[in-house]
Amino acid sequence: MYNLSHFKEPDEQVVVEFMKQHPFAMLIGNADGRSVATQVPLMIEEREGKLYLLGHVTRKQDHHLVFEKNAEALVIFTGAHAYVSATWYENPQNVSTWNYSSVHARGQLRFLDEQGLADALRKLSLHYEHNNVHSATTFDNLPEDYTARLMKAIVGFEIEVTSLEHVFKLSQNRDEKSYHHIIDHLKAEGGEAAEVAKVMEERKDKVFKK
């Protein structure tokens, strides 16, 4: 990960909120010289000043077997990203680049017991159903025979985050005119590029303090 000061956010809570906004993260583990990566939805929890990641994976697949051997985990959270052409700069005699936001969380993965898995599924399903306790798909509203079969097929985990790194590379190293030109072009492109433009617009007062 690039560690350049102008691409850093001084407020760690902003970084945590970014993780909560992009919870479908890449879970990476390594054992016996082999890496495995799995995209998983996570619950990000703050407890007594510590950060925890809660989720589950399919039992006895690569990701489960690797973490049984080596509990060290890397989790990558990624936001919107977009190509930025140097022709949008005040001085186009420069290299083009890519704007993106990413957070790397590291920690030891701990597998949960049956009760812990049930609690995790309860939290996750309720959270992603927007706390609608009447939703037919939340854990407590599913048939018991179904949840019993489900829990045999998956394993829950929790990661206590011990290291948190990030890069929010959003043209903070450009002059103000170029910064606004980039926003305008990204907006015009729409889609994910427009999402990057929105984030840049929200952050512009931090970048160019008056």
C-alpha positions as a Markdown table, in Angstrom:
| # | Residue | x | y | z |
|---|---|---|---|---|
| 1 | Met | 0.0 | 0.0 | 0.0 |
| 2 | Tyr | 1.2 | 3.5 | -0.8 |
| 3 | Asn | 2.1 | 5.5 | 2.3 |
| 4 | Leu | 2.1 | 9.1 | 1.1 |
| 5 | Ser | 1.0 | 11.7 | 3.6 |
| 6 | His | -1.3 | 13.6 | 1.2 |
| 7 | Phe | -3.4 | 10.4 | 0.6 |
| 8 | Lys | -4.0 | 9.8 | 4.3 |
| 9 | Glu | -7.0 | 10.7 | 6.4 |
| 10 | Pro | -6.0 | 11.9 | 9.9 |
| 11 | Asp | -9.4 | 11.0 | 11.5 |
| 12 | Glu | -9.5 | 7.2 | 12.0 |
| 13 | Gln | -13.2 | 7.3 | 12.5 |
| 14 | Val | -13.6 | 8.4 | 8.9 |
| 15 | Val | -11.6 | 5.3 | 7.9 |
| 16 | Val | -13.9 | 3.1 | 10.0 |
| 17 | Glu | -17.0 | 4.7 | 8.5 |
| 18 | Phe | -15.5 | 3.9 | 5.0 |
| 19 | Met | -15.3 | 0.3 | 6.0 |
| 20 | Lys | -18.9 | 0.2 | 7.2 |
| 21 | Gln | -20.0 | 1.8 | 3.9 |
| 22 | His | -18.0 | -0.9 | 1.9 |
| 23 | Pro | -18.5 | -4.1 | 3.9 |
| 24 | Phe | -18.2 | -6.6 | 1.0 |
| 25 | Ala | -14.5 | -7.1 | 1.5 |
| 26 | Met | -11.7 | -9.3 | 0.4 |
| 27 | Leu | -10.5 | -11.8 | 3.1 |
| 28 | Ile | -7.0 | -13.0 | 2.5 |
| 29 | Gly | -5.1 | -15.8 | 4.2 |
| 30 | Asn | -1.9 | -17.7 | 3.7 |
| 31 | Ala | -0.6 | -21.1 | 4.7 |
| 32 | Asp | 2.0 | -23.5 | 3.4 |
| 33 | Gly | 3.2 | -20.9 | 0.9 |
| 34 | Arg | -0.3 | -20.6 | -0.7 |
| 35 | Ser | -2.6 | -17.6 | -0.5 |
| 36 | Val | -6.4 | -17.7 | -0.7 |
| 37 | Ala | -8.8 | -14.8 | -1.1 |
| 38 | Thr | -12.5 | -14.8 | -0.7 |
| 39 | Gln | -15.0 | -11.9 | -1.0 |
| 40 | Val | -17.3 | -11.9 | 2.0 |
| 41 | Pro | -19.9 | -9.5 | 3.6 |
| 42 | Leu | -18.7 | -8.4 | 7.0 |
| 43 | Met | -20.1 | -6.7 | 10.1 |
| 44 | Ile | -17.8 | -4.0 | 11.5 |
| 45 | Glu | -18.2 | -3.6 | 15.2 |
| 46 | Glu | -16.5 | -1.2 | 17.7 |
| 47 | Arg | -16.3 | -2.5 | 21.2 |
| 48 | Glu | -14.4 | -0.8 | 24.1 |
| 49 | Gly | -12.1 | 1.0 | 21.8 |
| 50 | Lys | -11.3 | -2.0 | 19.6 |
| 51 | Leu | -12.4 | -2.8 | 16.1 |
| 52 | Tyr | -13.8 | -6.3 | 15.2 |
| 53 | Leu | -14.8 | -7.9 | 11.9 |
| 54 | Leu | -17.5 | -10.5 | 12.0 |
| 55 | Gly | -18.5 | -12.9 | 9.2 |
| 56 | His | -18.7 | -16.5 | 8.0 |
| 57 | Val | -17.3 | -18.7 | 5.3 |
| 58 | Thr | -18.2 | -22.1 | 3.8 |
| 59 | Arg | -16.9 | -25.0 | 6.0 |
| 60 | Lys | -13.9 | -27.1 | 4.8 |
| 61 | Gln | -13.2 | -24.9 | 1.7 |
| 62 | Asp | -9.8 | -23.2 | 1.0 |
| 63 | His | -10.5 | -20.2 | 3.2 |
| 64 | His | -11.5 | -22.4 | 6.2 |
| 65 | Leu | -8.6 | -24.8 | 5.9 |
| 66 | Val | -6.0 | -22.0 | 5.5 |
| 67 | Phe | -7.1 | -20.1 | 8.6 |
| 68 | Glu | -7.1 | -23.4 | 10.6 |
| 69 | Lys | -3.3 | -23.5 | 9.9 |
| 70 | Asn | -2.5 | -19.8 | 10.1 |
| 71 | Ala | -4.9 | -17.3 | 11.8 |
| 72 | Glu | -3.2 | -14.2 | 10.4 |
| 73 | Ala | -5.7 | -12.4 | 8.2 |
| 74 | Leu | -5.7 | -9.4 | 5.8 |
| 75 | Val | -9.0 | -7.8 | 4.9 |
| 76 | Ile | -9.2 | -5.3 | 2.0 |
| 77 | Phe | -12.1 | -2.8 | 1.8 |
| 78 | Thr | -12.3 | -1.0 | -1.6 |
| 79 | Gly | -14.5 | 1.9 | -2.7 |
| 80 | Ala | -15.3 | 3.4 | -6.0 |
| 81 | His | -12.4 | 4.0 | -8.4 |
| 82 | Ala | -11.8 | 5.7 | -11.8 |
| 83 | Tyr | -9.2 | 6.5 | -14.4 |
| 84 | Val | -8.0 | 10.1 | -14.3 |
| 85 | Ser | -6.6 | 11.5 | -17.6 |
| 86 | Ala | -3.7 | 14.0 | -17.4 |
| 87 | Thr | -5.5 | 16.0 | -20.1 |
| 88 | Trp | -7.8 | 17.2 | -17.3 |
| 89 | Tyr | -4.9 | 18.9 | -15.4 |
| 90 | Glu | -4.0 | 22.5 | -15.8 |
| 91 | Asn | -0.7 | 21.2 | -17.1 |
| 92 | Pro | -1.4 | 18.1 | -19.2 |
| 93 | Gln | 2.3 | 17.3 | -19.7 |
| 94 | Asn | 2.0 | 14.8 | -16.9 |
| 95 | Val | 1.1 | 11.1 | -16.4 |
| 96 | Ser | -2.4 | 9.9 | -16.1 |
| 97 | Thr | -3.4 | 8.0 | -13.0 |
| 98 | Trp | -6.2 | 6.2 | -11.1 |
| 99 | Asn | -8.2 | 7.5 | -8.2 |
| 100 | Tyr | -9.4 | 5.1 | -5.6 |
| 101 | Ser | -9.9 | 4.4 | -1.9 |
| 102 | Ser | -8.8 | 1.3 | 0.0 |
| 103 | Val | -8.4 | 0.2 | 3.6 |
| 104 | His | -6.3 | -2.8 | 4.8 |
| 105 | Ala | -7.2 | -4.3 | 8.1 |
| 106 | Arg | -5.0 | -7.0 | 9.7 |
| 107 | Gly | -5.6 | -9.2 | 12.7 |
| 108 | Gln | -5.8 | -12.8 | 14.0 |
| 109 | Leu | -8.9 | -14.7 | 12.8 |
| 110 | Arg | -10.7 | -16.7 | 15.5 |
| 111 | Phe | -13.4 | -19.2 | 14.5 |
| 112 | Leu | -16.6 | -19.1 | 16.5 |
| 113 | Asp | -18.4 | -21.9 | 18.3 |
| 114 | Glu | -22.0 | -22.8 | 17.4 |
| 115 | Gln | -23.5 | -20.2 | 19.7 |
| 116 | Gly | -21.1 | -17.6 | 18.3 |
| 117 | Leu | -22.0 | -18.5 | 14.8 |
| 118 | Ala | -25.8 | -18.2 | 15.6 |
| 119 | Asp | -25.1 | -14.8 | 17.2 |
| 120 | Ala | -23.1 | -13.7 | 14.1 |
| 121 | Leu | -25.8 | -14.8 | 11.7 |
| 122 | Arg | -28.4 | -13.0 | 13.8 |
| 123 | Lys | -26.4 | -9.8 | 13.7 |
| 124 | Leu | -25.5 | -10.0 | 10.0 |
| 125 | Ser | -29.0 | -10.8 | 8.8 |
| 126 | Leu | -30.7 | -8.1 | 10.9 |
| 127 | His | -28.1 | -5.5 | 9.9 |
| 128 | Tyr | -28.4 | -6.1 | 6.2 |
| 129 | Glu | -32.2 | -6.3 | 6.4 |
| 130 | His | -32.0 | -2.7 | 7.9 |
| 131 | Asn | -33.0 | -3.9 | 11.3 |
| 132 | Asn | -36.4 | -5.1 | 10.1 |
| 133 | Val | -37.3 | -7.7 | 12.7 |
| 134 | His | -40.3 | -8.8 | 10.7 |
| 135 | Ser | -38.2 | -9.7 | 7.6 |
| 136 | Ala | -38.8 | -13.4 | 6.7 |
| 137 | Thr | -35.1 | -13.8 | 6.0 |
| 138 | Thr | -33.5 | -12.7 | 9.3 |
| 139 | Phe | -32.0 | -15.5 | 11.3 |
| 140 | Asp | -34.6 | -15.7 | 14.0 |
| 141 | Asn | -37.5 | -15.9 | 11.4 |
| 142 | Leu | -36.0 | -18.8 | 9.4 |
| 143 | Pro | -37.3 | -22.3 | 10.1 |
| 144 | Glu | -35.2 | -24.1 | 12.7 |
| 145 | Asp | -34.5 | -27.2 | 10.5 |
| 146 | Tyr | -33.2 | -24.9 | 7.8 |
| 147 | Thr | -30.8 | -22.9 | 10.1 |
| 148 | Ala | -29.6 | -26.2 | 11.6 |
| 149 | Arg | -28.6 | -27.4 | 8.1 |
| 150 | Leu | -27.1 | -24.0 | 7.3 |
| 151 | Met | -24.9 | -23.9 | 10.4 |
| 152 | Lys | -23.4 | -27.3 | 9.6 |
| 153 | Ala | -22.2 | -25.9 | 6.2 |
| 154 | Ile | -20.6 | -22.7 | 7.4 |
| 155 | Val | -18.2 | -21.5 | 10.1 |
| 156 | Gly | -18.3 | -18.1 | 11.7 |
| 157 | Phe | -15.3 | -16.0 | 12.5 |
| 158 | Glu | -14.2 | -12.8 | 14.2 |
| 159 | Ile | -11.1 | -10.8 | 13.6 |
| 160 | Glu | -9.8 | -8.3 | 16.2 |
| 161 | Val | -8.2 | -5.6 | 14.0 |
| 162 | Thr | -4.6 | -5.0 | 15.2 |
| 163 | Ser | -3.4 | -2.9 | 12.2 |
| 164 | Leu | -5.3 | -0.5 | 10.1 |
| 165 | Glu | -3.8 | 1.1 | 7.0 |
| 166 | His | -5.5 | 3.1 | 4.2 |
| 167 | Val | -5.0 | 5.2 | 1.1 |
| 168 | Phe | -7.6 | 7.6 | -0.2 |
| 169 | Lys | -5.9 | 8.6 | -3.5 |
| 170 | Leu | -8.3 | 11.4 | -4.7 |
| 171 | Ser | -6.1 | 13.9 | -6.5 |
| 172 | Gln | -5.1 | 15.7 | -3.2 |
| 173 | Asn | -1.7 | 16.3 | -4.8 |
| 174 | Arg | -3.1 | 18.4 | -7.6 |
| 175 | Asp | -3.7 | 22.2 | -7.7 |
| 176 | Glu | -7.2 | 23.5 | -7.0 |
| 177 | Lys | -8.2 | 24.2 | -10.6 |
| 178 | Ser | -7.0 | 20.7 | -11.7 |
| 179 | Tyr | -8.9 | 19.2 | -8.8 |
| 180 | His | -12.2 | 20.8 | -9.9 |
| 181 | His | -11.6 | 19.9 | -13.6 |
| 182 | Ile | -11.1 | 16.2 | -12.5 |
| 183 | Ile | -14.4 | 16.4 | -10.6 |
| 184 | Asp | -16.3 | 17.8 | -13.6 |
| 185 | His | -14.9 | 15.1 | -16.0 |
| 186 | Leu | -15.6 | 12.3 | -13.6 |
| 187 | Lys | -19.2 | 13.6 | -13.1 |
| 188 | Ala | -19.7 | 13.7 | -16.8 |
| 189 | Glu | -18.6 | 10.0 | -17.2 |
| 190 | Gly | -21.2 | 8.9 | -14.7 |
| 191 | Gly | -21.3 | 5.5 | -13.0 |
| 192 | Glu | -18.5 | 4.7 | -10.7 |
| 193 | Ala | -16.5 | 7.7 | -11.9 |
| 194 | Ala | -19.3 | 10.0 | -10.7 |
| 195 | Glu | -19.1 | 8.2 | -7.3 |
| 196 | Val | -15.4 | 9.2 | -7.1 |
| 197 | Ala | -16.3 | 12.8 | -8.0 |
| 198 | Lys | -18.9 | 12.9 | -5.2 |
| 199 | Val | -16.3 | 11.8 | -2.6 |
| 200 | Met | -13.8 | 14.3 | -4.0 |
| 201 | Glu | -16.4 | 17.1 | -3.7 |
| 202 | Glu | -17.2 | 16.1 | -0.1 |
| 203 | Arg | -13.5 | 16.3 | 0.7 |
| 204 | Lys | -12.4 | 19.4 | -1.1 |
| 205 | Asp | -12.6 | 21.7 | 1.9 |
| 206 | Lys | -10.2 | 19.4 | 3.7 |
| 207 | Val | -7.8 | 19.4 | 0.7 |
| 208 | Phe | -7.9 | 23.2 | 0.1 |
| 209 | Lys | -8.2 | 24.8 | 3.5 |
| 210 | Lys | -9.1 | 28.4 | 3.2 |
